[in-house]
Each structure stands twice: as C-alpha cells, then as structure tokens.
Amino acid sequence: MNRELSKLKKLICVTCLVILGSIGCALATAEQATLPFNDPSLPMEKRIDDLLSRMTLDEKIACLGTKTAVPRLGVKSFGSSEGIHGVVQRGNYGGPIVHTTQFPQPPGMGESWDPHLVREAAAVEGYEARFISQTEKYNRQILMLWGPQADLARDPRWGRSEEVYGEDPFFNGTMVTAFVKGLQGDDPKYWQAAALLKHFLANSNEMYRTSSSSDFDQRLFWEYYSVPFRMGFLDGGAEGVMASYNAWNGIPMVINPALKEIVQKQWGVGVLSSDGGAVKLLVNPRKAFLNQKEAVVACLKAGINQFLDTYQEETRAALKDGIVTEAEIDALLRPKFRITTRLGLLDPPEMVPYSKIKDSPEPWNTEKEKAISQKMALESLVLLKNEASFLPLKKDSLKSIAVIGPLADSIHWDWYGGFPPYAVTPLEGIKQEAGPNVKINYASDETNQAAINAARSSDVAVVVVGNDPTCGPDMAKDWHDTADGGGTLPCTVPSDGREGSDRESLTLNQEQLIKQVYAVNPKTIVVLVSSFPFTINWTQAHIPAILHMAHSSQDEGTAIAKVLFGAYNPAGRLVTTWPTSIEQLPPMMDYNIRNGRTYMYFKGQPLYGFGYGLSYTTFRYSNLKIGSPQLAKDGTVTVSVDVSNIGQKIGDEVVQLYVSHLGSKVERPKEELKGFQRITIEPGQTRTIQMPLKASTLAFWDETKGTFKVETEPVRLMVGSASNDIKLSTVLHIK
C-alpha cells in the first residue's frame, strides 16, 4: 500500500510539473507575442530596434550567417535555398529529398523571350519554397532563394554561362526583374519569398576566379555589367545579393567599396552575402590579409552581413578587441530583419496571406504547375534551321523513326538543379507523340553499328546531342561544399563547362555521330540540348532541320516531341551570339567587351545572331511608326509596328527593337536592344505591337561628371526578328 501511495504521489508531482511547465510555456509564448517587435502596428524600424535590444551578442553573431532565427525569442529564420531554375532540396544535409518543379536552365528560360512566363515560373518557385517552409512534413526554412543569376554571358567559354539569361544587359535585366517579382509575389505588404541575386560583379571566368580581377572602366560598369543587378533591385524590388569571388579592378568584390557605396546606399540592398569560402580566399591565394580574423573584419566593414564562411570566433575576437562594435553589428543585422519582417515572420499568421500555403496538395504535383513547366519548356525551344519546311513531321506518313544519341533517353541536371516530380526524356516524348503505329528504333551511340543500323532502317532519324552540365560527377547526388563551389577540375570533354571549369573548345564532339547518321539517312534532324553555343558549322550546312533547347526541364521530351510533330510551333530565340569559330573571340580574360564581345561589338559573321530563331509560319513587318520624330531628353516615345502572319499556321513572333547612335560623341555599340515582345498571331491576322522607349535608356555614363548623360543626337530605331535580321528602321532625333 505504501509503495502504491508513493507511486501515486510521484505521478501527481510529475503531472503538476507538466501542467506548470505548460502554463509557463504558454505564458512565455503570450509574453513574446506582446513584445514590441511582434506588434504589427508599430513602424518596422521600431520593431527591429526592440528585437535587437533583446538579443544577446552571441545571438547577433549567429544571425550573421544564413540562419536568422532567434529561438529564445521565437523569431524564425528565413533560411536559404538554391533556386535559379527550381527550388533545390536534394537531401544533401540529412533531410529527405523534396521533389520540386524543375524549369530549363536560365539560358533556356531566357530563350522564351517571355518575361511574363519567367515571372510565372518564379512564382511557382516562391510558392514551393513557402510550402516546404511551412508544411509540417518538411518544415525547412528556405524563404530566401539564391537567384536569379544576374551576371552576363560575355563569352561562350564561361563555364557558368549555363546559369544566366544571356549576353545583353537590358534583356537580362528584364528577365531578372520578372523573376524577382514572381518570386516575391504581388502582395503590397508581404513577400512570398525573398530573392538573393548572384554574383556581383562581372563574374564570368571559372579557371582563375579565386584570384582573378575583372578589369574595365566605369562606363562598362554602369552601361553593361551592373545593369541587370540595378534593374533587379530598383525595378524588381530585390534586397539581397551575393558578392562574387573575383576582384574588380584589383579589389576583391567581397570587400569592394561598390557594395556599400552603390549596392547598399544607392540601390537599397539589405543582405550583402559572401560566396562560399570567399573570405578565406582573401588570405590565400589573394594574400590581401594575414589571417581569417583580418579578412572577416574587412568584410564586416565593407557591409557583408551574411557569411558563407568561418566568421563567428573571428567576430567575437574583433568585438573583444574593440575593432568592431556591437553598434556596427546591429547596423549589419537591421537589413536582414527588414526581410524577416517583409516575409511576415514576426506577424500573426492570420495577417500574412502566404501563411496559408501549407498542408495542401504538394504544389509540384498540381496540374497548374505542370502546365507552367510545360509551357516554359515549349517556349524555350529554338528552331535553328528548317530547310524546305522539313519540319514538322507528319506522323501519318511515317512508319519508323530512329531516335539516336547519348542525350536521347536521359535528362541532364546541373549543379543548381533539384529533383523533379517526373521527367520526360526525348525518347519517351517522341514515343508518346508518335503513337503506336510508328516504330521507334533507339540507339544511344555507335557501339556495334547501333546508330547506323537504326538510322538506315528508319524513315527519319532524330539525333539528340549536347553537353554534360556536370562534366562527370553526378552533382545532384555528390554535391559537397568547398571554397570554390565543389571543385575546379577541368571537364574531360574540352567543350563541356560548369562551375569551376571554363570551356576550352566550342566544337561539338558528337558532330561525328551526326555525320555518320546523315551518311545513311539524309532525312536527319538534330536536337541540340546544350547549355552553351557550339560551332556546329557542318551540321548547319548539311542537316535539314536543327532544334536547340537548354538542359534540365522536367518536360524536355514532351516539348521536343510536340515541336517535331507540329503540335506546337516553336518561337524561341537565342540569347547569345553563336560564333563560327573560337578564333572570333577575344582572349578569355579581356573584360572590355568593346574588343569584339556580344552582338553589340562582334567582329565578323556569326553562325547564329543574338535574337535568332525560326518558325513554322512566316511573318511580315510593316507600318513602323513613332509618336514624334523628336524626343525630349526626359521624354518617352512609343514605337509601333504592324506584324502579319502570312503563313498557314498560328505562331508566336518575337518583335525586337534595337537602337544605333548616329551622332554620339563617345564610342557606342553598333546596336543595342531596347525593347521586345513575344506575341501570338493567327494565320491571316495582323497585330500592332507597341513598345515604349524612354530617352533616359539611351544615355551613356559620363565618367567626368559621374552621372548618366542623354546626348542631343539622331538615333536609328530598328525593328526586326533578330539582331542581324532587321526588317524596318527610322530615325528619331533626341533634343
């Protein structure tokens, strides 16, 4: 009896403690909810003042990393995830894999020439990041997505040009702005997710990036390299950026004064992040500082408030020595907590519209997101050649198709892609679209004459070739963190490239396979799935039809098949200049684009020009008009043109507006993109396209005065379907 009584007393005590503990937790939670930093009625800065006043020094130092949580005060982290063409949750750090929607690589998204669609794709990513962050099943803090990539593809040998939209500053900036707006959402008060633009600035060489300097003048800074970033911040509303590994004019970007003086003070950017291991690189190999502590202090003074590197002990030591003050740490954290506030992480969930994104059907499995993914894949396809209207194929007249090549039955993911909920290879897509009455003869390569036999025994051959985005290791599985992003070993194939490895050649090795197939079956179609331009001169000269698509779309095969069989009329356009030879390019480390880079300064004839792409129908341009032949320096003019579909198929046309300066006192590009629209036109229909042109966008950077200047000059306005296919032009006088 005494033993039972003793047990009963212990049970009562434990129960009391649990009840008291629960009451205590409830009271603590209630107290936190009433703290000023949790009061939505207070101004944001007062809320942040209160939050900072309650944080310990250790908590503040911890928030200078990627995790911005203060668990003691109930403050959640906005966290981070890669996200340039899909949310990346590959399960590398112990958690399960999360399958998320995977769009084409950024050059492919760019090749759609459709900012509205890019915005829709980014909105999908932002929604999925919210879902993963707020759903109990996953519960990961990934509301700051590292993207878009706002750099420029100034040289097709750059290994990471697979991550950027193209080579033109206005074009890239338009896509960056669209992506940011889609990611962050339409609510006037709260963000769906936050964007972190990468990598500021002029980050376009891999082999020497940890020690190199990108050297160019102020004009190129303001007129070229910084334009997509500036547009993403000022037009898109992004407030986060990652500094690049390289230096600009000798000063490493992670400590470059441009971060604080321009990016932060002029463009209002809050989060200034280092890249992985970039602080260590200041010590070795750059030897700018003697040790990690000095490097960390220099970064703090330069405005870095998000470290992807060792920094905590060094910061504590600097605070103890008085080199850095707590007030400076507070100033660095304030912009980060502004993003916390804009994401609604300090407010009651019922006030935040995006808090409802949870515990619903997984978004990547919904028909809505699948439709956006497929539309992006379709719009990204570029028809490079279609001799004698070889395409589309007529399945009723075909008995057999050879599907050949190392990329025919696979989809290649890159270092910044995740795992999709499904993936359709070209072979699978062609089988499905062709139907049961067409025999498919598949061969992956030339082994045992397989490719030749398949081509010889088929009515038509489709050869699917391209590059390997990871150049060896399966980075979706084997990713590991290193100071330089996973290793800098060169790719085995000279024309392949990726992060850490620039391309040594533009020659497509698999062109030999194309030649072998064509020799036995002249009815050959080449589908080039690639991250970069290739000098496919022989293929262009001999193969009747060529398609191009970027890697990593979960709907790759579906899109290719629909275009091959005419279920969709392609209208994608190239986003870089494709040279005929690597000899047409300036030296890799020459960052002065005036020496022959991009369509603006390219010397000689390209294989394919910037903005180039064909259609299954024909368009005619007419009636180019401008509101007035004269434009004030602070004014805007509307450029209009009629575009008619004079073919037999419905199709999209990408109308492009270029300008050429006829009376400039300084060196200018031979032409510059200033507007574009992708439009759908029915057969026999004419549509009037209107594009606004602001005089301010015609300015150059006056280095003597440190400001943009609009000149009094005549400017030629040119409208066409590519940079080297101008249909109509007129002259506008800037007064």
N, C-alpha and C positions, 0 to 999 in steps of 0.2 A: 504494500500500500504506500509506504513512504517513498519507494522508488518511483511509483507511478505519479505520486504527487509532485516529486521533484521534476519529473519529465514535463508535467503539466505546467509548472512554474516557468521552466525554461522556454516552453513553447509560447507562453504568454509574453515573456520578456522579448523573445525574438519577434513576435508579432507586433509588439509595441514599438520596437526599434524600426521595423519595416514601415509601420504607419507613420512614425515620427520622421523617418527618412523621406518618405514620400511627401509628407507635408512640407518638410524642409526644402525638397527639390521644387515642389510646386511654388513655394514662397519665393525661392531664388529665381525661378523662371518668371514669376509675376513681377519680381523686382526688376529683372533685366528688361522686361517688356516696357516698364515705365521709365527706364533710363532715358535721358535726353537724346542719345544717339539713335534710339529706336523710335523717336517721335517724328512721324512723317510731316507734322505741321510745322516743324522748325526748319529754318533755312539749312541747306546742305552743309555749308561751311561750319555752322554752329554745331551740327550733329557730329561732324568729323572732329571739331575741337574737343567735344566731350569724350568721344571714343579714344582719341589719343591721350587725353588726360588720365584715363583709367587703365591704360596699358602699361605693363612693366617694360623695362628696357629689353629684356630677353624676348618678349613677345614682339616688340617692334623690330628687332633684328631678324627674327624668324620671318616676318612678313616682307622682308626684302628679297625673299626667294619667290618661287612660283606659287606657294601656298599662302593665301592671305587670310587664313582662319585665325580667330582668337577664341578657342574653345571655352575658356574660362568665362568669357563674356557672351557666349552664344553667337558669335559672329562667324558666318560661313565663309569659306574660301571660294573665289570664283575659279581657281584652278587653271588648267590649260589642256589643250589637245592639239595635235597637228590637224590641219584642215584645209589644204589648198584646193582639193577636189573631192573631198569626202571626209567625214569625221573618222579619225584613226584611233581605234580601240582594239589593238591586236593582242591584248593579253600578255604583253611582254613583262609586266611588273607584278605578276602573281594573280591578277584577276582574270576572270574568264574573257574570252573573245566576245566582242559585241559586233555583230554584222550590221554594217551601215551602208547607205546608198553611196555608190562609187561612180562619179562622173568621169568623163575623159580628162586627161591631164590638161592643165591650163592652156597650152597651145591649142588643144582641141576645143576647149570651151571658147577660146578666142576665135577659132575658125568658124564658129557660128555667126560671128559679126552681129550678135543679137544681145545687147545689154539687158533687155527685159528678161530674156531667158536665163542669163547669167545670174540676175537678181533672184529669179525663182529658184535656181539651183542652190544658191547661197542660203535662201530662206529655208530650204529643206535641211541644210546642214545645221543652221541655227536651231531649228525645231528639234532635230535629233539630239543635239547637244543638251538642250533643256530636258528632253525626255530622259536621257541617260543620267543626267544630274539629279533629277527629282523623283525618279521611279525607284521604289524600294528594292526592286530586283537588282538594280545596278548601283545606284547611289554613289556615283562618281562626280566629283566637282570638275567639270570641263567646260565652263561657260565662257572662257576666253579661248577662242580658236586662233591658232597661229596661221594666219592667212588673211588676205591674199598675198601672193608674192608680187611685189610692185616693181621689181627690177626690170631691166630691158635686155632683150636678146640682141646685143650689138654684134655678136659674132657667132655663127652657127657651130663653131667648135666648142663653145662653152658647154661643159657637162651638165649644168643645171638650167640650160635654156628650156628644158622639158617642164620647168616649174613656172614659167612666165607666159604672159598672154601674147607677146610679140615684140617687134622691134621699134614700133612707133610710140612716142610719148603720149600724144593725145589719145590714140587708140587704147593703149594700156591703161591710161588714167581713167578713161570712160568705163572700161571693164572693172577696174579696181573699185571705182565708186559704186558701180552697180552691185558688186559682190558685197561690199561693206554694208550697203543699205539693206540688202536681202538678209544678211547675217544678223544685223542688229534690229531689224524689224521696223514696223510702221507706227508703233505706239508713240505718242508725243512725249511721254514721260519716262517710260521704262524701255530698256533694251531686252531683246530676246536673248542675244549673246553678244559678246564683245569681240572686235577684230584686232589682231596684232599683225600689222604689216611687216613683211620681211623683204629684203635685208638692206638697211640703209647704210651705205650708198655705193652705187657703181660696183656691185658685187657680181662680176662676170668673168672670173677665171678661177679654176679649181687647183691647178697644179702648184700654184705659188700663193694661194690666197692667205695662208697663215703668216706670210712675210712680205707680201707684195704691196705696192702702192698704186692706186688708180689715179693717174695724173692728167688733169685737164683744167681749163680755165673757168672763171666764174660764169661766163656765158653758157658754157655747156652744162654747168651745174644747174642754172636756172631754166635754161631752154630745153634741156634734154633729160639728164639723169634724175633730177628731183621731181620732174613734172608728175609722174604717176603717184608718187607719195603725196605731193602737195594736193592733188585732186582728191585722193582718198581721204585726206584729213579735212580739207576745207569744204569740199563738195559732198563727200560721203559721210563725214562725221566720225571717222575712226579716231581713237585716242590712245592707241598703242602701237609701238614699233620696236623692231629688233635691230640692233646695230650689226653691221657686217664684220667679217674677220679682217678684211683688207683695210689699208690706210687710204686716205685721200690727200694727195699732195704731201705725202710723208707723215701725216698724223693719223694714227690708228682710229678707226671710226668709233670704237667703244669709249674713247676719251676725246673725240674730236669736238672742238667748241661749237660746231654746227648743231650738235644735238641740243644743247641748251639754248643757244642764241637764236637758232632758226626753228628747229623742230618743236621745241617746247614753248619758247616765248612768242614766236610769230604764228605758229600753226596750232598752238594749244594742245599739244600731245602730252598725255599724262604718264603713261607707262613707257619707260625707256629701258629696254631689256638688253642684256649682253647675249651673245650667242654662246652655245655650249663650249666651255673651255677657253673663251676669248680672253678672259682676264689672265689666265696662265700664259697665254701666248705673248702678253706684254713683257713678261720676264724672259721667256725663251720660246721662240727664237728672236723676238724683236729686241730684247735687251734694253727696253725703254726704262725698266725699273729693276732694282736689285733683288726684290723679293715679292712674294704674293701680297704682303701687307701694303707695301707701297702701291702696288697695282690696284688693289681694292680701293684704297683711299683716293687714288686718282680717278677711278670710275665713279665713286660717290660724288666727288667734287664736280665731275662732268655731267651729273644728273642721272646716272644709272640707278634705277630703283627696283630692278628685277635681275637677280643674278642666276645664271645657269652655270655656276662655278663654285669653288670653295671661297667663302667670304665671311662666315659668321665669326670665327675666332679672330680673324684679322680685324673685323669691325669692332669687336669688343676691345681688342688691344688699342685700336685707334681712339676709341672713346675714353679709355682709361688714361691714355697719354695726352688727351686734350687736342689731338689733331683733328678730330671730328666731334661735333657737339650733338647732344640729344635734339636740340632745336633743328639741326640740319637733317637728322634722321626723320623728324616729324614732317619737315617740308618735303622730303622724298616720298613719304608714305601718303601724304594728303591726296595726290592724284590717284593713287591706287584705290583709296577708299571712296573717291568720287565714282569710280567704275563699280565698286561694290554697291554703292547707293543706286546708281543707274540701272543695275541689274535687279534691283528690288530686294537684295539680300538682307537689308536692315528693316524692311517694312513687313507688316502683316500680309500673309499670302493672299488674303482675300482682296487686297488692294492691287496686286500685281497680276495683270491679265495672263502672263505666261506661266504663272504658277499652276494653272490648270492642265498644263502639258505633263501629264503623268498617269500612270496606271490605266492607260488606254491601249488600244491595239498598237503593237510596235509599228512606228511610222514607216519604216523601211519595207514593210510588207503590205502597205496600203496601195490601192490602185492609183491614188492621186500621185504619190511619189514615184511609182513605177512609170507613170505617164510622163512626168517631167524628165526622168532619167532617159527614157526612150527618145523623147523629143530632142534633148540635148545631143544624144548620140547621132540622130538623123541629121540635125542641122550642122553638125561639125564635119560631116563628110564633104571632101573637096574632089570634084571631078577635074582631073588634070588634063585628060585627053579623051576624045571620043570621035575617032576618025570615021567618017561616013556613017555617023549615028549607029555605031556598033552596039552601043547600049541604048536602052535597056534590052535585056534578053527576053525572048518570047518563049515561055516555058512550054507552050503547046507545040512548038516546032522542034523541041529538044527531046532526045531520048536519053542522053547521058551527059554528065558534067564531071570533069576532073577537078578535084579540089586539092591543091598541092602546096607544100611549103611548110617550113618549121613553125610558122605562126598560124597555120590553118586551123589547128584544133587546140588552141590554147589562148588564154588572155594573160598578158604580162602585166603584173603590178609593179609599181615603182617604190622607192624608199619612203614616199609620203602618201601612200595609198593604204587603205584598210581592207578588210574582208567584206565582200558584198553578200547580200542575202541570196543571190543567184548570179550566174554568169553564163552568157550565151556565146560560144565560140563561133568563128566564121563558118566552120564546117556544120555545126548544129543549126545555125541560122539558115544556111543555104539548103540543107536537107528539108527543113520545115517549110521554107518558102517555095521550093521547087515542087514539093508534093510527091506522092507515092509513085507517080508514073515516070519520074525521071530518075535514072540510075546515077548514083554518086560514086565515083571512083576516087578514093582518097590515097594520097601518098605524102608522107612528111618530108621525104628527101630523095636523093638519087640512089640510095643504097639498093643494090641488086636491080638497077634499072627501073625501080618502082615508079619514079616520077615520069620517066619517058613512056613507060608502058601505060600508065594511067592517062597521060595526055594523048597518046596515039590512039587509044581505044575509046576516046570521048569526042562528042560533038564540039565541045568548048572546054577550055582549060582556064581555071581561076588560080593564079599563083599568089599566095599570101606570104609576104616577106616583110622584113623590117629589122629594127634594132632590139637589143635586150636591155631594158631600162635599169636592171640591176647589175648587168655585166658579170654574172657569176653567182654570188651568194643570193639565196632567197631572203631578201631583207624583210619581207613580211613576217618571216619566222626567226631570222637570225640577227635582227637589229640589235645593236649594242651601243651604249653611249661612249663616245670618245671625244677628245678635244676637238677633233675635226669632223665630227658627224658620222663616224663609222668607218674610217679608213681612207687612205688616199692612194691605194694601189691602182695602177692604171688598168683599164679594161683589157681583156685578152684580145678582143677584136678592135683594131685601131679606130674604126669608125663608130664604135659604141662610146657612150659617155654617161656620166651620172655625177652625183655629188662626190667630190674628191678626185675626179678624173675627167680631164678635157679630152675631146676627140682629136686624134692625130690625123684622121683622114675623113673625107666626105664620100668616099667610094662605097657603094653597096656591094659587099662581097657576094651576096646572094643573087646578084645580077647574072652570074654564071648559070644558076639554076633556071632563071628566066630564059636565057638564050637556048638552053637545052630543050626546054618545053616548047618554045616557039619553033624550033627547028623541025619538030614532028607535028606541031599543030599551030598554024598561024592564027587560028581563032583563039588567041590568048588574051586574058585580062589580068592585069597586075593590080593587086591591092597592097599598097604600101602602108603598113601600120608602123608609124615611127614617131619618135619624139622630136626629130630634127630634120632639116633638109638633107637630101642626098643628091649627088651629081649623077643622076640616072640618065645620062645623055643617050646611051644606046637604047634604053627602054623607051624613051621619048621618041626616038627616031623610028623605031620598028613596031612597037606594040600598039595595037589599035585602040585600046582603052586602058586608062590608068585612074585609080582612085587613091586618095590619101585620107588617112584617119590617124589620130593620136591614140596612144595606149590607154588602157585602164578603165574603159567604160564597161559596166556590167551588161550593157546592151550592145556591145560591139558587133556580135554576129548577126543580131536581128537587124541592126541598122544597115550593115553591109549588104545583107541579102535583099532587103526592101529596095535599096537603090539599084542593085544589079538587075532585079526583075521589074523595075519601074513602078513599084508600089509607092515609091517616094522619089520626087525629083530633086536631085542634090543642088545645093546653092552655097555651100561653104566656100570660104575664101582664105587664101594663105595669109599668114600673119608675119612672115619674114620673107626676105629676098632669097631665092634659091640660086646660088651661083652655078655656072657650068664647070668651074674648076676651083680648087682650093687656092690656086695661084692668083685669083681675083681678089683675095682677101689681104688686108694689111697685116702686119705682124700681130700676134695674139695680144701682146701687152700694150699695144698702141690704143689708148683710150680716146684719142682725138678723132671722133667719128668723121670729121671733115676730110680725113685722108682716104675716104673710099668706103665708109661703112653705111649700111642700111640703104634703102631705096633713095633716101634723100641725097646721098653723096656717092652712090655706087658707080664704079667705072666699068665700062664695057656692057655687054648684053647678058642679062641673067637667063638662067634656064626657065624660071618662072618668076614673075614680078610680085612684089607685095600687093596683096589685094586680089590676086588672080584666082579664078575658078570658073568652071563652065556649068552649063545647064542642059537639060533635055529639050528646052524650048529656046526661042530667040526673042530678044528684046530690042526695041528701037527707042532712041532718045530724041526728044525734040523740044522746042519752045523753051529754051533756057532764058530765065528772066531774073533780074534783080530789082528790088523795090525802087532803087535810085542808082544812077551811075556814080554818085558821090556819097561818101560816108564820113561823118564826123568822127574824130578820134575817140570820142566817148560813146559812139552810137552802135546800133545793130542793124544789119540788113538781112532780109530774107531772100535766100536763093531758092528758086523754084524751077523744076524741070518736069516735063511730061515723059513718062516711061510706058511704052505699049508692049504688050505681049503679042507678037505677030506669029507665034508658033501654034502648035496644036495641043500643048499640054499646060495645065496650071503649073505655075512655078514661082519661086522667090527670086527676086533680083536684089543685089546689094549695091545701092547707089552711093558712090563715093565722091566727096567734094575735096579737091586739092587746091592749094594756092601757090603761086610763084611770084616772088617780089621782083618787079621790073625796074624799080628806081632806088633800091636800098643803098645807103652809104656804107654798109658793112656787109661782110660775106654772109650769105643766106643759103639754105638748101635749095636745090633745083626745083623741088616741090615738097609740100607738106600737107598731110591730111588734116582737115579742119571740120569734117562732118561726114556722117554716113547713116544710112537707114536700110534695114532689111524689110522688104515688103513682098506680099503675095499678090500676084496678078493673074486673073483668069485669061484664057485664050480670047483674043479679040478685045480685051479691056485695056484702057489707058488710065493710068493714075498719075495725079500731080503730086510730086514729092516736094516738100518744103523743108529747108534746113536753115536755121538761124546762124548768122556769122557775126560775132562781136569784133569790133575793131581792136579791142584790147588783146584778143588772141593772136593778133598779127604783130605784136610788139617784140622787140629784142631787148636783151639785158644790157643796159648801158653801164659798162664797168666803171667809167669815170664818175658817174653820179650814184651808182649803186641802186638803180631802180629800173623798172621796165619803161621802154620808150616806144610809142607808136609814131612811125615816120609819116611825113607827107610824101606820098608816092603813088604811082599806079600799081595795082596788084592784079595779076591774071587769075581769074576763077575758072577752074577746070572740073568738069563733071564727067565721070565715066564708071566703068565696071572694074577697073584695076588701076594701079599707079602708072602702068605703062599701056593702058587702054583707055585713053581719054576720048570721049565722044563729042563734047561741046565745050566751048570756052568763051569767056567775055572778060572785059577789063573793068575793074572798079577803081575809082580814084579816092584815096584817103586824103582828106583835107584837115 
